[in-house]
């Protein structure tokens, strides 16, 4: 396929990928708390169910936002 371009890894994509990873860590930390009642990564976070729910919601939103930013560029390029 000679017309097919190879995707390039831009610094912006790496930036959004870092936020996606941070969102995954926050989501996982909040998801583990209700079952084990102990923190997954940071020693004192979360310490309550409220903090765990906030971590789940915040991590999920951060992951969705970062993934949308990563996918926005290729989709916009296809529309051209």
GILINZI-V719437 format. One record per backbone hydrogen bond with DSSP energy under -1.0 kcal/mol. CO is the residue of the C=O (numbers start at 1). NH is the residue of the N-H. If there is no record, write none. Layout:
# GILINZI-V719437
<<CO;NH> <CO;NH>>
This chain:
# GILINZI-V719437
<<10;14> <11;15> <12;16> <13;17> <14;18> <15;19> <16;20> <17;21> <18;22> <19;23> <20;24> <21;25> <22;26> <23;27> <24;28> <25;29> <26;30> <27;31> <28;32> <29;33> <32;36> <33;37> <42;45> <48;52> <49;53> <50;54> <51;55> <52;56> <53;57> <54;58> <55;59> <56;60> <57;61> <58;62> <59;63> <60;64> <61;65> <62;66> <63;67> <64;68> <65;69> <66;70> <67;71> <68;72> <71;75> <72;76> <73;77> <74;78> <75;79>>
